[in-house]
Amino acid sequence: MQLDPNLLYTAMDHQQMEVIVAFTTDGKLQKYNFITLQDDKNFYPAYDAAPVMRAAIDNTYPELRRALAPLLGLINEQKMRQLNYNVDVLGFSPAEVARKFLRECSL
């Protein structure tokens, strides 16, 4: 059974739960100042951001790959958590957050 992540965070905040499963990039971790435990058994796979597109799109628009290349390696786990926090907690639109991020990176 899967629970709504919002309910899990609320339960943790009200000390009704001690541990939950969450994405390490979730902005609500920052909102509630929760810590993430180290996955020392490597149970969960890495959750790295990567551009994904159909081969037909890549073949039709090869410039798209070049346009996305500068983003590679810029968004680590902590940066993604901050970007998600700006959307999920502070209420900015994903487009606003993305534009600001790209400006800060001079892209």
Secondary structure in CASP SS format (residue, H / E / C, confidence):
PFRMAT SS
TARGET T0000
AUTHOR 0000-0000-0000
METHOD secondary structure of the structure
MODEL  1
M C 1.00
Q C 1.00
L C 1.00
D C 1.00
P H 1.00
N H 1.00
L H 1.00
L H 1.00
Y H 1.00
T H 1.00
A H 1.00
M H 1.00
D H 1.00
H C 1.00
Q C 1.00
Q C 1.00
M C 1.00
E C 1.00
V C 1.00
I C 1.00
V C 1.00
A C 1.00
F C 1.00
T C 1.00
T C 1.00
D C 1.00
G H 1.00
K H 1.00
L H 1.00
Q H 1.00
K H 1.00
Y H 1.00
N C 1.00
F C 1.00
I C 1.00
T C 1.00
L C 1.00
Q C 1.00
D C 1.00
D C 1.00
K C 1.00
N C 1.00
F C 1.00
Y C 1.00
P C 1.00
A C 1.00
Y C 1.00
D C 1.00
A C 1.00
A C 1.00
P C 1.00
V C 1.00
M C 1.00
R C 1.00
A H 1.00
A H 1.00
I H 1.00
D H 1.00
N H 1.00
T H 1.00
Y C 1.00
P H 1.00
E H 1.00
L H 1.00
R H 1.00
R H 1.00
A H 1.00
L H 1.00
A H 1.00
P H 1.00
L H 1.00
L C 1.00
G C 1.00
L C 1.00
I C 1.00
N C 1.00
E H 1.00
Q H 1.00
K H 1.00
M H 1.00
R H 1.00
Q H 1.00
L H 1.00
N H 1.00
Y H 1.00
N H 1.00
V H 1.00
D H 1.00
V C 1.00
L C 1.00
G C 1.00
F C 1.00
S C 1.00
P H 1.00
A H 1.00
E H 1.00
V H 1.00
A H 1.00
R H 1.00
K H 1.00
F H 1.00
L H 1.00
R H 1.00
E H 1.00
C C 1.00
S C 1.00
L C 1.00
END
